[in-house]
Amino acid sequence: MSIGFRNQRQKKRLMAEINVVPYIDVTLVLLIIFMVTAPIVQQAVSVDLPKTPEIVQKKTSQSQANEPTPFVITVTRDGLYKTSEQPNVVLSNKELADLVAEVVARAQLDANKPFYIQGDQAAPYGKVVHLFTVLKANGVENVSLMTEPEAGDNR
């Protein structure tokens, strides 16, 4: 009989403890994955509401002279389109593709040129958003929505 050794019965006993280390590793890997992907999942479209508080900004006349003149697209209350270049010409939905092609060409010629979408308050919201997303999808990066400052909010 050997006294310092375990017998066969003790050797085959199962261990009843849970190994927690693999669970911690998996949890940390998932945490890192979620931390990396969370900023990517956020929406890329930012929308300005029709009424905003007035912000007083002081610009020098020299900085205004260096800025290119913006190209403004207006969505009328009837859902038709007008441009700042030809304000008397009304474009329908059928001519929207031509308007988008013109804006994309202007954006490719001058990357710093600002493009604004100005929607009438009674204009169909879907028309304004559709135009905005179509321009963004076609590579026009410098496109924004115009708003009118709230009246009477002088703080």
Secondary structure, 3 states (H helix, E strand, C coil): CCCCCCCHHHHCCCCCCCCCHHHHHHHHHHHHHHHHHHHHHCCCCCCCCCEECCCCCCCCHHHHHHCCCCEEEEECCCCCEEECCCCCCCECHHHHHHHHHHHHHHHHHCCCCCEEEEECCCCCHHHHHHHHHHHHHCCCCCEEECCEECCCCCC
